[in-house]
Amino acid sequence: MRRTKEEALHTREALLDAAEALFVEQGVSRTSLQQIAERAGVTRGAVYWHFEDKATLFNAMMERTTLPLEDAVRAMDNAPEPPLEVLRRMADTALQRIAHDPRTRRVFDIATHKVEYVSELSAVRDRHLRIHGLCQGHIHSCFERAQALGHIRPDIDCAVAAMTHHAQIDGLIQVWMLAPERFDLVDMGLRSVDLFFDGLRAR
């Protein structure tokens, strides 16, 4: 029984690895479940045993890499550091992972440049929006706590600040992934975060 469970886990990981590689090579919409099965060395039936459809497989591939980051975002509300330091640390963590971890970089490349939100991938779009909302909510809470502590100006709209900060990090990542040699993602990212936060601070 244990061997069967280990084999099933091995097959699932092989399918996720195959999907990740094919999505990078030819995009999500142009990749079929049959191609993924062939790359993984299993039958198409094995794909359906593990995943309901391509969207389910795609989301599992994303979660394998992004869940640690998502868990860290959820922990932001209970972090003991000052809120702006929490946000800077989270930005540093995300930028370091993307800049230095090949799998994280591949998965973010797929999510930003290799997926089309066509009807068969509506569940992918739904998950993207859910995670965006999760991040947005926790960033917003950090800015509200910073404002309540007098760390940022009282006239700052925290919802606007949260949206701007999220777009700032997301935009930097997307530009860097198009041409990583153009600038150091971590250095430029943290300098831009510091510049933005300096404009928010109470004087």
C-alpha positions as CSV (number, residue, x, y, z in Angstrom):
1,M,0.0,0.0,0.0
2,R,2.8,2.4,0.9
3,R,4.5,1.6,-2.4
4,T,1.3,2.4,-4.2
5,K,1.0,5.8,-2.5
6,E,4.7,6.6,-3.2
7,E,4.2,5.6,-6.9
8,A,1.1,7.8,-7.1
9,L,2.9,10.7,-5.6
10,H,5.8,10.1,-8.0
11,T,3.4,10.1,-11.0
12,R,1.7,13.3,-9.8
13,E,5.1,15.1,-9.5
14,A,6.1,13.8,-12.9
15,L,2.9,15.2,-14.4
16,L,3.5,18.6,-12.7
17,D,7.1,18.7,-13.9
18,A,6.0,17.8,-17.5
19,A,3.3,20.4,-17.5
20,E,5.7,23.1,-16.2
21,A,8.2,22.3,-18.9
22,L,5.6,22.2,-21.7
23,F,3.9,25.4,-20.5
24,V,7.2,27.2,-20.7
25,E,8.0,25.8,-24.1
26,Q,4.7,26.4,-25.9
27,G,2.2,28.2,-23.6
28,V,-0.7,26.8,-21.7
29,S,-3.4,26.9,-24.3
30,R,-1.3,25.1,-26.9
31,T,-0.4,22.3,-24.5
32,S,-2.7,19.3,-24.4
33,L,-3.1,16.8,-21.6
34,Q,-2.0,14.1,-24.0
35,Q,1.3,15.9,-24.5
36,I,1.7,16.2,-20.8
37,A,1.1,12.5,-20.3
38,E,3.6,11.6,-23.0
39,R,6.3,13.9,-21.6
40,A,5.7,12.4,-18.1
41,G,5.8,8.8,-19.5
42,V,2.3,7.9,-18.4
43,T,-1.1,7.3,-19.9
44,R,-3.7,10.0,-20.4
45,G,-5.8,8.1,-17.9
46,A,-3.2,8.7,-15.3
47,V,-3.6,12.5,-15.8
48,Y,-7.3,12.3,-15.1
49,W,-6.7,10.1,-12.1
50,H,-4.8,13.0,-10.5
51,F,-6.4,16.1,-12.1
52,E,-9.9,16.9,-13.3
53,D,-8.8,19.0,-16.2
54,K,-6.0,21.2,-17.4
55,A,-7.0,24.1,-15.2
56,T,-6.8,21.9,-12.1
57,L,-3.4,20.7,-13.2
58,F,-2.2,24.3,-13.8
59,N,-3.4,25.4,-10.4
60,A,-1.7,22.5,-8.7
61,M,1.5,23.4,-10.5
62,M,1.2,27.0,-9.3
63,E,0.5,26.0,-5.7
64,R,3.5,23.6,-5.5
65,T,5.7,26.7,-5.9
66,T,3.6,29.6,-4.6
67,L,2.0,28.2,-1.4
68,P,5.0,29.1,0.8
69,L,4.7,32.7,-0.4
70,E,1.0,32.7,0.1
71,D,1.3,31.3,3.6
72,A,3.9,34.0,4.4
73,V,1.5,36.7,3.2
74,R,-1.2,35.3,5.5
75,A,1.2,35.5,8.4
76,M,1.7,39.2,7.8
77,D,-1.1,40.3,10.1
78,N,0.4,38.6,13.1
79,A,4.0,39.6,12.5
80,P,5.6,41.4,15.5
81,E,7.7,43.9,13.4
82,P,6.5,47.4,12.4
83,P,4.0,47.1,9.5
84,L,6.3,48.8,6.9
85,E,9.1,46.5,7.9
86,V,6.8,43.5,7.4
87,L,5.9,44.7,3.9
88,R,9.5,45.3,3.0
89,R,10.5,41.8,4.3
90,M,7.7,40.2,2.2
91,A,8.8,42.1,-0.9
92,D,12.4,41.0,-0.3
93,T,11.3,37.3,0.2
94,A,9.3,37.3,-3.1
95,L,12.0,39.1,-5.1
96,Q,14.7,36.8,-3.8
97,R,12.7,33.7,-4.6
98,I,12.0,34.8,-8.2
99,A,15.5,36.0,-8.8
100,H,17.3,33.0,-7.4
101,D,15.0,30.0,-7.5
102,P,14.6,28.6,-11.1
103,R,11.3,26.9,-10.4
104,T,9.7,29.9,-8.9
105,R,10.9,32.0,-11.9
106,R,9.5,29.5,-14.4
107,V,6.2,29.4,-12.7
108,F,5.9,33.1,-12.5
109,D,6.9,33.3,-16.2
110,I,4.1,30.9,-17.1
111,A,1.6,32.8,-15.0
112,T,2.4,36.2,-16.5
113,H,3.5,35.5,-20.0
114,K,2.3,32.0,-21.1
115,V,-1.4,31.7,-20.1
116,E,-4.5,32.9,-21.8
117,Y,-7.7,33.2,-19.8
118,V,-9.8,31.2,-22.3
119,S,-13.0,29.4,-21.2
120,E,-11.2,26.1,-20.4
121,L,-8.9,28.0,-18.0
122,S,-11.5,30.1,-16.2
123,A,-10.6,28.3,-13.0
124,V,-7.0,29.6,-13.5
125,R,-8.3,33.2,-13.8
126,D,-10.5,32.7,-10.7
127,R,-7.5,31.5,-8.6
128,H,-5.4,34.4,-9.9
129,L,-8.0,36.9,-8.8
130,R,-8.4,35.1,-5.4
131,I,-4.7,35.3,-4.7
132,H,-4.6,38.9,-5.9
133,G,-7.4,39.7,-3.4
134,L,-5.6,37.9,-0.6
135,C,-2.4,39.8,-1.1
136,Q,-4.3,43.1,-1.5
137,G,-6.2,42.5,1.7
138,H,-3.1,41.8,3.8
139,I,-1.1,44.7,2.3
140,H,-4.1,47.0,3.0
141,S,-4.2,45.8,6.7
142,C,-0.4,46.5,7.0
143,F,-0.9,50.0,5.8
144,E,-3.9,50.6,8.1
145,R,-1.8,49.4,11.1
146,A,1.1,51.6,10.0
147,Q,-1.3,54.6,9.8
148,A,-2.8,53.8,13.2
149,L,0.7,53.7,14.7
150,G,1.5,57.1,13.2
151,H,4.2,55.6,10.8
152,I,2.5,57.0,7.7
153,R,0.7,60.2,7.1
154,P,-3.0,60.4,8.2
155,D,-4.1,61.7,4.8
156,I,-2.9,58.5,2.9
157,D,-5.7,56.4,1.4
158,C,-4.6,52.9,2.5
159,A,-6.5,51.2,-0.3
160,V,-4.7,53.2,-2.9
161,A,-1.4,52.7,-1.2
162,A,-2.0,48.9,-1.1
163,M,-2.9,48.8,-4.8
164,T,0.1,50.9,-5.7
165,H,2.5,48.8,-3.7
166,H,1.2,45.5,-5.1
167,A,1.3,46.9,-8.7
168,Q,4.8,48.2,-8.1
169,I,6.2,44.8,-7.1
170,D,4.2,42.9,-9.8
171,G,5.3,45.3,-12.5
172,L,8.9,45.2,-11.6
173,I,8.8,41.4,-11.7
174,Q,7.1,41.3,-15.1
175,V,9.6,43.8,-16.6
176,W,12.6,42.0,-15.2
177,M,11.4,38.6,-16.5
178,L,11.3,39.9,-20.0
179,A,15.1,40.9,-19.8
180,P,16.7,39.8,-16.5
181,E,20.1,41.2,-17.6
182,R,18.8,44.7,-17.6
183,F,18.8,45.2,-13.8
184,D,19.2,43.5,-10.5
185,L,15.6,42.6,-9.4
186,V,16.2,42.5,-5.7
187,D,18.3,45.6,-5.5
188,M,16.0,47.7,-7.8
189,G,12.9,46.2,-6.1
190,L,13.9,47.1,-2.6
191,R,15.2,50.6,-3.6
192,S,11.8,51.3,-5.2
193,V,10.0,50.0,-2.2
194,D,12.1,52.3,0.1
195,L,11.4,55.2,-2.2
196,F,7.7,54.6,-2.2
197,F,7.5,54.1,1.6
198,D,9.6,57.3,2.2
199,G,6.8,59.2,0.4
200,L,4.2,57.8,2.8
201,R,6.0,58.3,6.1
202,A,4.8,60.8,8.7
203,R,7.2,63.7,9.1
